[in-house]
Amino acid sequence: MKARVQKIFEHLRSPADVMLLVNSTEPHLDQSFVYVFDVPSGMFEGSCAVAFPDGRLTILSSLLEEESARQAAKRDPTVTIEVPTTRPERDQILSRLIRSDATVALNYRELTHDSFLSLEKALPKARWVDASDSIRSARMIKDAEEIARLRRAAEIASAVAVEIPSLLKAGMTELDLAAEMEYRMVRGGASGRSFSTITAFGAMGAEPHYAPQNRRLTPGTSIVCDFGALYQRYASDITRSFRFGPADAELKGVHEKVLEAQEAALSVIRPGLLAKDAHLAAQRVIDASPWKGRFIHGLGHSIGLAVHDGFGMNQLVDEPLEEGMAITVEPGIYLPGKGGVRIEDDIVVTRGGYEFLTTAPRGYIEVPA
């Protein structure tokens, strides 16, 4: 915890005496709270993390998570726990911990307006600075523990991806398949799904952010499954595409081209490469095919405590890749009215290139109807 706090302060563009991370209520919880305070369970609604440049961390915990907070704090002697029971008591603790005229760094991107107004009331003379970019930069480079959790989340999802062909039955709905996949992820060790599972049958596979419905599976249907597991708060994100029943020559060709595009992107990924250049490597392959212009989104995104963890990879992003970044690589081709194919994997950027976190087969799979 101490090292993560210090890393954020090292990235600050404006010096600060202290950093405050404040949770509101679900879904307005700041993932950076659990980045600096590595606690395995609990929502911590209304809780605060007060962090100092030397790595010290004070957690103002809700009574509801007091036991989890104290257990987590035992792992790091620089962490202390306070348990205010009212807003005035919380404000008194903040006033005690933070000098009245201190420069206070806040995560503007995640802080609600209501929470900010409450901080202004508690610390009326404080000077506020934005730590959003610094927090993002620190979280982008994963430490060994984070990579281990990402790898386990990816292993859980990959195991389910391998099982999907055996789950496909004529007459099942998209929701049936999503439920079965989510059950198997939890049975495999996940605490839950990392985002809303996408199971798209037939023409709906041409919509990348489709929400599954009661559409039923019939022979001669293509399927796109985009899903992920959550393991000790870290996310995975994998997409595999299948064919149920008789092959479709065009969609089989699309699958092969998407895999070629993914391999082209992977072949150039290394520290120092601009994110846009990885995207363009995949786009060039698709634009040289009969399906030019049907790659309609960015190549991928960073992944961590959130499934979209603050960093995108598309033709406009000049940010260089760095060792320790965990990202997805997910080209796709989408044919409106017919279906689509997306192949998505999680990788970590290494000194010499990259390492796969997800491991399920990526080739064309036709399941007998």
Helices and strands as residue ranges (DSSP letters): H 2-11, E 18-22, H 31-36, E 48-51, E 57-60, G 63-65, H 66-73, E 79-82, H 87-97, E 103-106, H 113-122, E 127-130, H 132-140, H 144-167, H 174-187, E 192-193, E 198-201, G 202-206, E 221-227, E 229-231, E 234-235, E 238-244, H 249-268, H 275-287, E 300-301, E 312-313, E 326-329, E 332-335, E 339-342, E 345-350, E 353-356, E 366-367
